[in-house]
């Protein structure tokens, strides 16, 4: 009499699932980073030129700060 074990995963399915969830994680991280940059950009844009000057920024620096290219 022959038996068939169905409780084991197919060989190679773990890396496929890992890649799939890795892509989902990367997509979620990209959306979170985009939203953080958007919120930062809006907050800095709402400041007056005097307030920006007080923290050492100008209007031209807002995009760079929001995209984390400048750390101040």
CHARMM internal coordinates of N, CA and C (Angstrom, degrees):
IC EDIT
DIST 1 N 1 CA 1.4315
DIST 1 CA 1 C 1.5310
ANGL 1 N 1 CA 1 C 108.50
DIST 1 C 2 N 1.3109
ANGL 1 CA 1 C 2 N 117.42
DIHE 1 N 1 CA 1 C 2 N 135.69
DIST 2 N 2 CA 1.4549
ANGL 1 C 2 N 2 CA 122.53
DIHE 1 CA 1 C 2 N 2 CA -177.84
DIST 2 CA 2 C 1.5325
ANGL 2 N 2 CA 2 C 109.67
DIHE 1 C 2 N 2 CA 2 C -102.06
DIST 2 C 3 N 1.3378
ANGL 2 CA 2 C 3 N 114.39
DIHE 2 N 2 CA 2 C 3 N 148.39
DIST 3 N 3 CA 1.4582
ANGL 2 C 3 N 3 CA 119.30
DIHE 2 CA 2 C 3 N 3 CA 176.74
DIST 3 CA 3 C 1.5251
ANGL 3 N 3 CA 3 C 109.24
DIHE 2 C 3 N 3 CA 3 C -122.37
DIST 3 C 4 N 1.2983
ANGL 3 CA 3 C 4 N 116.48
DIHE 3 N 3 CA 3 C 4 N 155.93
DIST 4 N 4 CA 1.4575
ANGL 3 C 4 N 4 CA 121.57
DIHE 3 CA 3 C 4 N 4 CA -179.47
DIST 4 CA 4 C 1.5246
ANGL 4 N 4 CA 4 C 107.48
DIHE 3 C 4 N 4 CA 4 C -131.20
DIST 4 C 5 N 1.3405
ANGL 4 CA 4 C 5 N 115.83
DIHE 4 N 4 CA 4 C 5 N 120.76
DIST 5 N 5 CA 1.4577
ANGL 4 C 5 N 5 CA 121.18
DIHE 4 CA 4 C 5 N 5 CA -178.04
DIST 5 CA 5 C 1.5255
ANGL 5 N 5 CA 5 C 109.29
DIHE 4 C 5 N 5 CA 5 C -90.07
DIST 5 C 6 N 1.3445
ANGL 5 CA 5 C 6 N 117.34
DIHE 5 N 5 CA 5 C 6 N 117.02
DIST 6 N 6 CA 1.4628
ANGL 5 C 6 N 6 CA 120.69
DIHE 5 CA 5 C 6 N 6 CA -178.65
DIST 6 CA 6 C 1.5268
ANGL 6 N 6 CA 6 C 112.61
DIHE 5 C 6 N 6 CA 6 C -108.02
DIST 6 C 7 N 1.3192
ANGL 6 CA 6 C 7 N 117.70
DIHE 6 N 6 CA 6 C 7 N 8.42
DIST 7 N 7 CA 1.4597
ANGL 6 C 7 N 7 CA 119.90
DIHE 6 CA 6 C 7 N 7 CA -176.89
DIST 7 CA 7 C 1.5293
ANGL 7 N 7 CA 7 C 112.69
DIHE 6 C 7 N 7 CA 7 C -87.18
DIST 7 C 8 N 1.3057
ANGL 7 CA 7 C 8 N 118.63
DIHE 7 N 7 CA 7 C 8 N -7.03
DIST 8 N 8 CA 1.4614
ANGL 7 C 8 N 8 CA 120.88
DIHE 7 CA 7 C 8 N 8 CA -178.80
DIST 8 CA 8 C 1.5214
ANGL 8 N 8 CA 8 C 110.59
DIHE 7 C 8 N 8 CA 8 C -97.87
DIST 8 C 9 N 1.3354
ANGL 8 CA 8 C 9 N 114.49
DIHE 8 N 8 CA 8 C 9 N 149.30
DIST 9 N 9 CA 1.4641
ANGL 8 C 9 N 9 CA 118.79
DIHE 8 CA 8 C 9 N 9 CA 177.49
DIST 9 CA 9 C 1.5178
ANGL 9 N 9 CA 9 C 109.73
DIHE 8 C 9 N 9 CA 9 C -78.18
DIST 9 C 10 N 1.2778
ANGL 9 CA 9 C 10 N 116.28
DIHE 9 N 9 CA 9 C 10 N 157.88
DIST 10 N 10 CA 1.4495
ANGL 9 C 10 N 10 CA 121.47
DIHE 9 CA 9 C 10 N 10 CA 177.87
DIST 10 CA 10 C 1.5134
ANGL 10 N 10 CA 10 C 109.05
DIHE 9 C 10 N 10 CA 10 C -69.84
DIST 10 C 11 N 1.2983
ANGL 10 CA 10 C 11 N 116.66
DIHE 10 N 10 CA 10 C 11 N 140.40
DIST 11 N 11 CA 1.4557
ANGL 10 C 11 N 11 CA 121.24
DIHE 10 CA 10 C 11 N 11 CA 179.47
DIST 11 CA 11 C 1.5297
ANGL 11 N 11 CA 11 C 109.42
DIHE 10 C 11 N 11 CA 11 C -59.15
DIST 11 C 12 N 1.3119
ANGL 11 CA 11 C 12 N 116.29
DIHE 11 N 11 CA 11 C 12 N 128.09
DIST 12 N 12 CA 1.4477
ANGL 11 C 12 N 12 CA 120.15
DIHE 11 CA 11 C 12 N 12 CA 178.11
DIST 12 CA 12 C 1.5098
ANGL 12 N 12 CA 12 C 114.25
DIHE 11 C 12 N 12 CA 12 C 94.62
DIST 12 C 13 N 1.3148
ANGL 12 CA 12 C 13 N 118.93
DIHE 12 N 12 CA 12 C 13 N -4.57
DIST 13 N 13 CA 1.4559
ANGL 12 C 13 N 13 CA 119.73
DIHE 12 CA 12 C 13 N 13 CA -179.21
DIST 13 CA 13 C 1.5288
ANGL 13 N 13 CA 13 C 111.88
DIHE 12 C 13 N 13 CA 13 C -78.22
DIST 13 C 14 N 1.3152
ANGL 13 CA 13 C 14 N 118.41
DIHE 13 N 13 CA 13 C 14 N -26.90
DIST 14 N 14 CA 1.4668
ANGL 13 C 14 N 14 CA 120.89
DIHE 13 CA 13 C 14 N 14 CA 179.66
DIST 14 CA 14 C 1.5275
ANGL 14 N 14 CA 14 C 111.39
DIHE 13 C 14 N 14 CA 14 C -64.81
DIST 14 C 15 N 1.3358
ANGL 14 CA 14 C 15 N 120.17
DIHE 14 N 14 CA 14 C 15 N -46.10
DIST 15 N 15 CA 1.4655
ANGL 14 C 15 N 15 CA 118.91
DIHE 14 CA 14 C 15 N 15 CA 177.79
DIST 15 CA 15 C 1.5377
ANGL 15 N 15 CA 15 C 112.71
DIHE 14 C 15 N 15 CA 15 C -63.58
DIST 15 C 16 N 1.3078
ANGL 15 CA 15 C 16 N 117.25
DIHE 15 N 15 CA 15 C 16 N -33.61
DIST 16 N 16 CA 1.4653
ANGL 15 C 16 N 16 CA 120.40
DIHE 15 CA 15 C 16 N 16 CA 178.49
DIST 16 CA 16 C 1.5251
ANGL 16 N 16 CA 16 C 109.49
DIHE 15 C 16 N 16 CA 16 C -66.04
DIST 16 C 17 N 1.3061
ANGL 16 CA 16 C 17 N 117.26
DIHE 16 N 16 CA 16 C 17 N -45.29
DIST 17 N 17 CA 1.4670
ANGL 16 C 17 N 17 CA 120.80
DIHE 16 CA 16 C 17 N 17 CA 178.35
DIST 17 CA 17 C 1.5201
ANGL 17 N 17 CA 17 C 110.33
DIHE 16 C 17 N 17 CA 17 C -64.43
DIST 17 C 18 N 1.3093
ANGL 17 CA 17 C 18 N 116.79
DIHE 17 N 17 CA 17 C 18 N -39.55
DIST 18 N 18 CA 1.4647
ANGL 17 C 18 N 18 CA 120.87
DIHE 17 CA 17 C 18 N 18 CA 178.86
DIST 18 CA 18 C 1.5218
ANGL 18 N 18 CA 18 C 110.83
DIHE 17 C 18 N 18 CA 18 C -62.39
DIST 18 C 19 N 1.3249
ANGL 18 CA 18 C 19 N 117.29
DIHE 18 N 18 CA 18 C 19 N -43.44
DIST 19 N 19 CA 1.4601
ANGL 18 C 19 N 19 CA 120.69
DIHE 18 CA 18 C 19 N 19 CA 178.34
DIST 19 CA 19 C 1.5275
ANGL 19 N 19 CA 19 C 110.90
DIHE 18 C 19 N 19 CA 19 C -65.65
DIST 19 C 20 N 1.3122
ANGL 19 CA 19 C 20 N 117.21
DIHE 19 N 19 CA 19 C 20 N -40.04
DIST 20 N 20 CA 1.4584
ANGL 19 C 20 N 20 CA 121.66
DIHE 19 CA 19 C 20 N 20 CA 179.69
DIST 20 CA 20 C 1.5305
ANGL 20 N 20 CA 20 C 110.51
DIHE 19 C 20 N 20 CA 20 C -61.85
DIST 20 C 21 N 1.3386
ANGL 20 CA 20 C 21 N 116.76
DIHE 20 N 20 CA 20 C 21 N -50.43
DIST 21 N 21 CA 1.4625
ANGL 20 C 21 N 21 CA 119.79
DIHE 20 CA 20 C 21 N 21 CA -179.37
DIST 21 CA 21 C 1.5177
ANGL 21 N 21 CA 21 C 111.15
DIHE 20 C 21 N 21 CA 21 C -69.96
DIST 21 C 22 N 1.3279
ANGL 21 CA 21 C 22 N 118.07
DIHE 21 N 21 CA 21 C 22 N -27.57
DIST 22 N 22 CA 1.4593
ANGL 21 C 22 N 22 CA 121.35
DIHE 21 CA 21 C 22 N 22 CA 173.81
DIST 22 CA 22 C 1.5186
ANGL 22 N 22 CA 22 C 111.31
DIHE 21 C 22 N 22 CA 22 C -65.09
DIST 22 C 23 N 1.3358
ANGL 22 CA 22 C 23 N 117.13
DIHE 22 N 22 CA 22 C 23 N -40.13
DIST 23 N 23 CA 1.4624
ANGL 22 C 23 N 23 CA 120.86
DIHE 22 CA 22 C 23 N 23 CA 177.62
DIST 23 CA 23 C 1.5284
ANGL 23 N 23 CA 23 C 110.50
DIHE 22 C 23 N 23 CA 23 C -67.35
DIST 23 C 24 N 1.3263
ANGL 23 CA 23 C 24 N 117.33
DIHE 23 N 23 CA 23 C 24 N -40.03
DIST 24 N 24 CA 1.4648
ANGL 23 C 24 N 24 CA 121.07
DIHE 23 CA 23 C 24 N 24 CA 177.25
DIST 24 CA 24 C 1.5293
ANGL 24 N 24 CA 24 C 109.46
DIHE 23 C 24 N 24 CA 24 C -62.71
DIST 24 C 25 N 1.3183
ANGL 24 CA 24 C 25 N 116.66
DIHE 24 N 24 CA 24 C 25 N -44.40
DIST 25 N 25 CA 1.4591
ANGL 24 C 25 N 25 CA 121.33
DIHE 24 CA 24 C 25 N 25 CA 179.55
DIST 25 CA 25 C 1.5251
ANGL 25 N 25 CA 25 C 110.75
DIHE 24 C 25 N 25 CA 25 C -62.39
DIST 25 C 26 N 1.3234
ANGL 25 CA 25 C 26 N 118.26
DIHE 25 N 25 CA 25 C 26 N -41.88
DIST 26 N 26 CA 1.4581
ANGL 25 C 26 N 26 CA 121.73
DIHE 25 CA 25 C 26 N 26 CA 179.06
DIST 26 CA 26 C 1.5282
ANGL 26 N 26 CA 26 C 111.12
DIHE 25 C 26 N 26 CA 26 C -64.79
DIST 26 C 27 N 1.3285
ANGL 26 CA 26 C 27 N 116.79
DIHE 26 N 26 CA 26 C 27 N -38.85
DIST 27 N 27 CA 1.4621
ANGL 26 C 27 N 27 CA 120.40
DIHE 26 CA 26 C 27 N 27 CA 178.71
DIST 27 CA 27 C 1.5247
ANGL 27 N 27 CA 27 C 110.98
DIHE 26 C 27 N 27 CA 27 C -65.96
DIST 27 C 28 N 1.3161
ANGL 27 CA 27 C 28 N 117.00
DIHE 27 N 27 CA 27 C 28 N -43.18
DIST 28 N 28 CA 1.4622
ANGL 27 C 28 N 28 CA 120.59
DIHE 27 CA 27 C 28 N 28 CA 178.62
DIST 28 CA 28 C 1.5259
ANGL 28 N 28 CA 28 C 110.06
DIHE 27 C 28 N 28 CA 28 C -64.79
DIST 28 C 29 N 1.3269
ANGL 28 CA 28 C 29 N 117.39
DIHE 28 N 28 CA 28 C 29 N -41.80
DIST 29 N 29 CA 1.4703
ANGL 28 C 29 N 29 CA 121.07
DIHE 28 CA 28 C 29 N 29 CA 178.85
DIST 29 CA 29 C 1.5231
ANGL 29 N 29 CA 29 C 110.97
DIHE 28 C 29 N 29 CA 29 C -62.69
DIST 29 C 30 N 1.3247
ANGL 29 CA 29 C 30 N 117.30
DIHE 29 N 29 CA 29 C 30 N -37.91
DIST 30 N 30 CA 1.4645
ANGL 29 C 30 N 30 CA 120.70
DIHE 29 CA 29 C 30 N 30 CA 178.72
DIST 30 CA 30 C 1.5232
ANGL 30 N 30 CA 30 C 110.81
DIHE 29 C 30 N 30 CA 30 C -66.17
DIST 30 C 31 N 1.3185
ANGL 30 CA 30 C 31 N 117.69
DIHE 30 N 30 CA 30 C 31 N -40.37
DIST 31 N 31 CA 1.4690
ANGL 30 C 31 N 31 CA 121.15
DIHE 30 CA 30 C 31 N 31 CA 178.32
DIST 31 CA 31 C 1.5269
ANGL 31 N 31 CA 31 C 110.27
DIHE 30 C 31 N 31 CA 31 C -66.05
DIST 31 C 32 N 1.3302
ANGL 31 CA 31 C 32 N 117.38
DIHE 31 N 31 CA 31 C 32 N -41.78
DIST 32 N 32 CA 1.4652
ANGL 31 C 32 N 32 CA 121.12
DIHE 31 CA 31 C 32 N 32 CA 179.25
DIST 32 CA 32 C 1.5285
ANGL 32 N 32 CA 32 C 109.89
DIHE 31 C 32 N 32 CA 32 C -63.95
DIST 32 C 33 N 1.3249
ANGL 32 CA 32 C 33 N 118.10
DIHE 32 N 32 CA 32 C 33 N -43.24
DIST 33 N 33 CA 1.4681
ANGL 32 C 33 N 33 CA 121.77
DIHE 32 CA 32 C 33 N 33 CA 179.14
DIST 33 CA 33 C 1.5256
ANGL 33 N 33 CA 33 C 110.59
DIHE 32 C 33 N 33 CA 33 C -64.08
DIST 33 C 34 N 1.3253
ANGL 33 CA 33 C 34 N 117.15
DIHE 33 N 33 CA 33 C 34 N -41.65
DIST 34 N 34 CA 1.4644
ANGL 33 C 34 N 34 CA 120.82
DIHE 33 CA 33 C 34 N 34 CA 178.03
DIST 34 CA 34 C 1.5204
ANGL 34 N 34 CA 34 C 110.57
DIHE 33 C 34 N 34 CA 34 C -61.45
DIST 34 C 35 N 1.3318
ANGL 34 CA 34 C 35 N 117.08
DIHE 34 N 34 CA 34 C 35 N -44.00
DIST 35 N 35 CA 1.4580
ANGL 34 C 35 N 35 CA 120.55
DIHE 34 CA 34 C 35 N 35 CA -178.83
DIST 35 CA 35 C 1.5246
ANGL 35 N 35 CA 35 C 111.12
DIHE 34 C 35 N 35 CA 35 C -66.93
DIST 35 C 36 N 1.3200
ANGL 35 CA 35 C 36 N 118.07
DIHE 35 N 35 CA 35 C 36 N -39.89
DIST 36 N 36 CA 1.4651
ANGL 35 C 36 N 36 CA 120.72
DIHE 35 CA 35 C 36 N 36 CA 177.06
DIST 36 CA 36 C 1.5227
ANGL 36 N 36 CA 36 C 110.78
DIHE 35 C 36 N 36 CA 36 C -60.97
DIST 36 C 37 N 1.3238
ANGL 36 CA 36 C 37 N 117.06
DIHE 36 N 36 CA 36 C 37 N -43.81
DIST 37 N 37 CA 1.4651
ANGL 36 C 37 N 37 CA 121.11
DIHE 36 CA 36 C 37 N 37 CA 178.68
DIST 37 CA 37 C 1.5262
ANGL 37 N 37 CA 37 C 110.41
DIHE 36 C 37 N 37 CA 37 C -64.18
DIST 37 C 38 N 1.3153
ANGL 37 CA 37 C 38 N 117.26
DIHE 37 N 37 CA 37 C 38 N -39.94
DIST 38 N 38 CA 1.4677
ANGL 37 C 38 N 38 CA 121.42
DIHE 37 CA 37 C 38 N 38 CA 179.65
DIST 38 CA 38 C 1.5201
ANGL 38 N 38 CA 38 C 110.97
DIHE 37 C 38 N 38 CA 38 C -63.52
DIST 38 C 39 N 1.3345
ANGL 38 CA 38 C 39 N 116.85
DIHE 38 N 38 CA 38 C 39 N -44.94
DIST 39 N 39 CA 1.4622
ANGL 38 C 39 N 39 CA 121.24
DIHE 38 CA 38 C 39 N 39 CA -179.78
DIST 39 CA 39 C 1.5305
ANGL 39 N 39 CA 39 C 109.98
DIHE 38 C 39 N 39 CA 39 C -64.87
DIST 39 C 40 N 1.3186
ANGL 39 CA 39 C 40 N 117.18
DIHE 39 N 39 CA 39 C 40 N -43.49
DIST 40 N 40 CA 1.4669
ANGL 39 C 40 N 40 CA 121.23
DIHE 39 CA 39 C 40 N 40 CA 178.75
DIST 40 CA 40 C 1.5189
ANGL 40 N 40 CA 40 C 110.93
DIHE 39 C 40 N 40 CA 40 C -62.75
DIST 40 C 41 N 1.3280
ANGL 40 CA 40 C 41 N 116.15
DIHE 40 N 40 CA 40 C 41 N -45.30
DIST 41 N 41 CA 1.4680
ANGL 40 C 41 N 41 CA 120.78
DIHE 40 CA 40 C 41 N 41 CA 179.87
DIST 41 CA 41 C 1.5329
ANGL 41 N 41 CA 41 C 110.71
DIHE 40 C 41 N 41 CA 41 C -60.68
DIST 41 C 42 N 1.3186
ANGL 41 CA 41 C 42 N 117.72
DIHE 41 N 41 CA 41 C 42 N -43.94
DIST 42 N 42 CA 1.4681
ANGL 41 C 42 N 42 CA 121.46
DIHE 41 CA 41 C 42 N 42 CA 179.76
DIST 42 CA 42 C 1.5258
ANGL 42 N 42 CA 42 C 111.41
DIHE 41 C 42 N 42 CA 42 C -66.05
DIST 42 C 43 N 1.3254
ANGL 42 CA 42 C 43 N 117.19
DIHE 42 N 42 CA 42 C 43 N -40.03
DIST 43 N 43 CA 1.4648
ANGL 42 C 43 N 43 CA 120.25
DIHE 42 CA 42 C 43 N 43 CA -179.90
DIST 43 CA 43 C 1.5236
ANGL 43 N 43 CA 43 C 110.87
DIHE 42 C 43 N 43 CA 43 C -65.99
DIST 43 C 44 N 1.3218
ANGL 43 CA 43 C 44 N 117.08
DIHE 43 N 43 CA 43 C 44 N -43.83
DIST 44 N 44 CA 1.4673
ANGL 43 C 44 N 44 CA 119.93
DIHE 43 CA 43 C 44 N 44 CA 179.29
DIST 44 CA 44 C 1.5203
ANGL 44 N 44 CA 44 C 111.82
DIHE 43 C 44 N 44 CA 44 C -69.28
DIST 44 C 45 N 1.3220
ANGL 44 CA 44 C 45 N 117.23
DIHE 44 N 44 CA 44 C 45 N -36.11
DIST 45 N 45 CA 1.4602
ANGL 44 C 45 N 45 CA 120.49
DIHE 44 CA 44 C 45 N 45 CA -179.73
DIST 45 CA 45 C 1.5263
ANGL 45 N 45 CA 45 C 111.37
DIHE 44 C 45 N 45 CA 45 C -67.86
DIST 45 C 46 N 1.3212
ANGL 45 CA 45 C 46 N 117.31
DIHE 45 N 45 CA 45 C 46 N -24.98
DIST 46 N 46 CA 1.4581
ANGL 45 C 46 N 46 CA 119.82
DIHE 45 CA 45 C 46 N 46 CA -179.83
DIST 46 CA 46 C 1.5258
ANGL 46 N 46 CA 46 C 112.43
DIHE 45 C 46 N 46 CA 46 C -79.28
DIST 46 C 47 N 1.3398
ANGL 46 CA 46 C 47 N 118.03
DIHE 46 N 46 CA 46 C 47 N -12.24
DIST 47 N 47 CA 1.4613
ANGL 46 C 47 N 47 CA 121.10
DIHE 46 CA 46 C 47 N 47 CA 178.70
DIST 47 CA 47 C 1.5221
ANGL 47 N 47 CA 47 C 110.63
DIHE 46 C 47 N 47 CA 47 C -77.42
DIST 47 C 48 N 1.3118
ANGL 47 CA 47 C 48 N 115.87
DIHE 47 N 47 CA 47 C 48 N 153.44
DIST 48 N 48 CA 1.4622
ANGL 47 C 48 N 48 CA 120.32
DIHE 47 CA 47 C 48 N 48 CA 175.82
DIST 48 CA 48 C 1.5237
ANGL 48 N 48 CA 48 C 108.88
DIHE 47 C 48 N 48 CA 48 C -78.14
DIST 48 C 49 N 1.3300
ANGL 48 CA 48 C 49 N 115.89
DIHE 48 N 48 CA 48 C 49 N 166.30
DIST 49 N 49 CA 1.4642
ANGL 48 C 49 N 49 CA 119.88
DIHE 48 CA 48 C 49 N 49 CA 177.50
DIST 49 CA 49 C 1.5234
ANGL 49 N 49 CA 49 C 111.19
DIHE 48 C 49 N 49 CA 49 C -60.40
DIST 49 C 50 N 1.3112
ANGL 49 CA 49 C 50 N 117.00
DIHE 49 N 49 CA 49 C 50 N -36.41
DIST 50 N 50 CA 1.4658
ANGL 49 C 50 N 50 CA 121.36
DIHE 49 CA 49 C 50 N 50 CA 179.00
DIST 50 CA 50 C 1.5344
ANGL 50 N 50 CA 50 C 110.38
DIHE 49 C 50 N 50 CA 50 C -65.56
DIST 50 C 51 N 1.3165
ANGL 50 CA 50 C 51 N 117.56
DIHE 50 N 50 CA 50 C 51 N -43.23
DIST 51 N 51 CA 1.4631
ANGL 50 C 51 N 51 CA 120.67
DIHE 50 CA 50 C 51 N 51 CA 178.87
DIST 51 CA 51 C 1.5218
ANGL 51 N 51 CA 51 C 111.44
DIHE 50 C 51 N 51 CA 51 C -65.49
DIST 51 C 52 N 1.3220
ANGL 51 CA 51 C 52 N 116.54
DIHE 51 N 51 CA 51 C 52 N -39.32
DIST 52 N 52 CA 1.4599
ANGL 51 C 52 N 52 CA 119.73
DIHE 51 CA 51 C 52 N 52 CA 176.49
DIST 52 CA 52 C 1.5236
ANGL 52 N 52 CA 52 C 110.58
DIHE 51 C 52 N 52 CA 52 C -63.41
DIST 52 C 53 N 1.3376
ANGL 52 CA 52 C 53 N 116.50
DIHE 52 N 52 CA 52 C 53 N -41.52
DIST 53 N 53 CA 1.4556
ANGL 52 C 53 N 53 CA 120.67
DIHE 52 CA 52 C 53 N 53 CA 179.18
DIST 53 CA 53 C 1.5256
ANGL 53 N 53 CA 53 C 110.94
DIHE 52 C 53 N 53 CA 53 C -62.94
DIST 53 C 54 N 1.3185
ANGL 53 CA 53 C 54 N 116.69
DIHE 53 N 53 CA 53 C 54 N -36.01
DIST 54 N 54 CA 1.4668
ANGL 53 C 54 N 54 CA 121.28
DIHE 53 CA 53 C 54 N 54 CA 179.22
DIST 54 CA 54 C 1.5273
ANGL 54 N 54 CA 54 C 112.00
DIHE 53 C 54 N 54 CA 54 C -62.27
DIST 54 C 55 N 1.3145
ANGL 54 CA 54 C 55 N 116.95
DIHE 54 N 54 CA 54 C 55 N -32.39
DIST 55 N 55 CA 1.4778
ANGL 54 C 55 N 55 CA 119.52
DIHE 54 CA 54 C 55 N 55 CA 179.36
DIST 55 CA 55 C 1.5225
ANGL 55 N 55 CA 55 C 111.80
DIHE 54 C 55 N 55 CA 55 C -98.02
DIST 55 C 56 N 1.3300
ANGL 55 CA 55 C 56 N 116.49
DIHE 55 N 55 CA 55 C 56 N 8.28
DIST 56 N 56 CA 1.4612
ANGL 55 C 56 N 56 CA 120.82
DIHE 55 CA 55 C 56 N 56 CA 173.75
DIST 56 CA 56 C 1.5099
ANGL 56 N 56 CA 56 C 114.73
DIHE 55 C 56 N 56 CA 56 C 82.69
DIST 56 C 57 N 1.3111
ANGL 56 CA 56 C 57 N 117.08
DIHE 56 N 56 CA 56 C 57 N 27.15
DIST 57 N 57 CA 1.4598
ANGL 56 C 57 N 57 CA 120.74
DIHE 56 CA 56 C 57 N 57 CA -179.89
DIST 57 CA 57 C 1.5212
ANGL 57 N 57 CA 57 C 110.60
DIHE 56 C 57 N 57 CA 57 C -124.60
DIST 57 C 58 N 1.3101
ANGL 57 CA 57 C 58 N 115.40
DIHE 57 N 57 CA 57 C 58 N 162.75
DIST 58 N 58 CA 1.4607
ANGL 57 C 58 N 58 CA 121.33
DIHE 57 CA 57 C 58 N 58 CA 169.97
DIST 58 CA 58 C 1.5284
ANGL 58 N 58 CA 58 C 107.24
DIHE 57 C 58 N 58 CA 58 C -124.79
DIST 58 C 59 N 1.3034
ANGL 58 CA 58 C 59 N 116.63
DIHE 58 N 58 CA 58 C 59 N 172.28
DIST 59 N 59 CA 1.4638
ANGL 58 C 59 N 59 CA 120.44
DIHE 58 CA 58 C 59 N 59 CA 178.78
DIST 59 CA 59 C 1.5249
ANGL 59 N 59 CA 59 C 111.23
DIHE 58 C 59 N 59 CA 59 C -59.51
DIST 59 C 60 N 1.3121
ANGL 59 CA 59 C 60 N 116.88
DIHE 59 N 59 CA 59 C 60 N -32.35
DIST 60 N 60 CA 1.4639
ANGL 59 C 60 N 60 CA 120.74
DIHE 59 CA 59 C 60 N 60 CA -179.12
DIST 60 CA 60 C 1.5283
ANGL 60 N 60 CA 60 C 112.07
DIHE 59 C 60 N 60 CA 60 C -68.30
DIST 60 C 61 N 1.3258
ANGL 60 CA 60 C 61 N 117.44
DIHE 60 N 60 CA 60 C 61 N -21.01
DIST 61 N 61 CA 1.4709
ANGL 60 C 61 N 61 CA 121.40
DIHE 60 CA 60 C 61 N 61 CA -178.54
DIST 61 CA 61 C 1.5188
ANGL 61 N 61 CA 61 C 113.81
DIHE 60 C 61 N 61 CA 61 C -85.35
DIST 61 C 62 N 1.3171
ANGL 61 CA 61 C 62 N 118.52
DIHE 61 N 61 CA 61 C 62 N -11.16
DIST 62 N 62 CA 1.4646
ANGL 61 C 62 N 62 CA 121.41
DIHE 61 CA 61 C 62 N 62 CA -171.72
DIST 62 CA 62 C 1.5260
ANGL 62 N 62 CA 62 C 111.78
DIHE 61 C 62 N 62 CA 62 C -60.07
DIST 62 C 63 N 1.3195
ANGL 62 CA 62 C 63 N 118.18
DIHE 62 N 62 CA 62 C 63 N -48.00
DIST 63 N 63 CA 1.4727
ANGL 62 C 63 N 63 CA 119.65
DIHE 62 CA 62 C 63 N 63 CA -178.90
DIST 63 CA 63 C 1.5226
ANGL 63 N 63 CA 63 C 111.98
DIHE 62 C 63 N 63 CA 63 C -63.98
DIST 63 C 64 N 1.3236
ANGL 63 CA 63 C 64 N 116.59
DIHE 63 N 63 CA 63 C 64 N -39.35
DIST 64 N 64 CA 1.4695
ANGL 63 C 64 N 64 CA 119.82
DIHE 63 CA 63 C 64 N 64 CA -179.94
DIST 64 CA 64 C 1.5224
ANGL 64 N 64 CA 64 C 110.78
DIHE 63 C 64 N 64 CA 64 C -66.38
DIST 64 C 65 N 1.3190
ANGL 64 CA 64 C 65 N 117.32
DIHE 64 N 64 CA 64 C 65 N -40.46
DIST 65 N 65 CA 1.4662
ANGL 64 C 65 N 65 CA 120.44
DIHE 64 CA 64 C 65 N 65 CA 178.83
DIST 65 CA 65 C 1.5212
ANGL 65 N 65 CA 65 C 110.35
DIHE 64 C 65 N 65 CA 65 C -67.53
DIST 65 C 66 N 1.3218
ANGL 65 CA 65 C 66 N 117.17
DIHE 65 N 65 CA 65 C 66 N -43.06
DIST 66 N 66 CA 1.4627
ANGL 65 C 66 N 66 CA 120.82
DIHE 65 CA 65 C 66 N 66 CA -178.99
DIST 66 CA 66 C 1.5227
ANGL 66 N 66 CA 66 C 111.42
DIHE 65 C 66 N 66 CA 66 C -64.68
DIST 66 C 67 N 1.3194
ANGL 66 CA 66 C 67 N 117.19
DIHE 66 N 66 CA 66 C 67 N -32.97
DIST 67 N 67 CA 1.4639
ANGL 66 C 67 N 67 CA 120.99
DIHE 66 CA 66 C 67 N 67 CA 179.04
DIST 67 CA 67 C 1.5314
ANGL 67 N 67 CA 67 C 111.68
DIHE 66 C 67 N 67 CA 67 C -89.95
DIST 67 C 68 N 1.3401
ANGL 67 CA 67 C 68 N 117.63
DIHE 67 N 67 CA 67 C 68 N 8.79
DIST 68 N 68 CA 1.4619
ANGL 67 C 68 N 68 CA 124.45
DIHE 67 CA 67 C 68 N 68 CA 177.26
DIST 68 CA 68 C 1.5257
ANGL 68 N 68 CA 68 C 113.33
DIHE 67 C 68 N 68 CA 68 C 62.26
DIST 68 C 69 N 1.2989
ANGL 68 CA 68 C 69 N 117.38
DIHE 68 N 68 CA 68 C 69 N 27.92
DIST 69 N 69 CA 1.4689
ANGL 68 C 69 N 69 CA 119.43
DIHE 68 CA 68 C 69 N 69 CA 175.62
DIST 69 CA 69 C 1.5180
ANGL 69 N 69 CA 69 C 110.84
DIHE 68 C 69 N 69 CA 69 C -85.42
DIST 69 C 70 N 1.3362
ANGL 69 CA 69 C 70 N 116.82
DIHE 69 N 69 CA 69 C 70 N -16.91
DIST 70 N 70 CA 1.4569
ANGL 69 C 70 N 70 CA 122.18
DIHE 69 CA 69 C 70 N 70 CA 176.80
DIST 70 CA 70 C 1.5038
ANGL 70 N 70 CA 70 C 107.38
DIHE 69 C 70 N 70 CA 70 C -125.71
DIST 70 C 71 N 1.3193
ANGL 70 CA 70 C 71 N 115.66
DIHE 70 N 70 CA 70 C 71 N 128.71
DIST 71 N 71 CA 1.4619
ANGL 70 C 71 N 71 CA 120.33
DIHE 70 CA 70 C 71 N 71 CA 175.53
DIST 71 CA 71 C 1.5208
ANGL 71 N 71 CA 71 C 107.66
DIHE 70 C 71 N 71 CA 71 C -112.55
DIST 71 C 72 N 1.3088
ANGL 71 CA 71 C 72 N 116.40
DIHE 71 N 71 CA 71 C 72 N 114.24
DIST 72 N 72 CA 1.4752
ANGL 71 C 72 N 72 CA 120.56
DIHE 71 CA 71 C 72 N 72 CA 179.13
DIST 72 CA 72 C 1.4837
ANGL 72 N 72 CA 72 C 109.98
DIHE 71 C 72 N 72 CA 72 C -122.67
END
COOR INIT
IC SEED 1 N 1 CA 1 C
IC BUILD
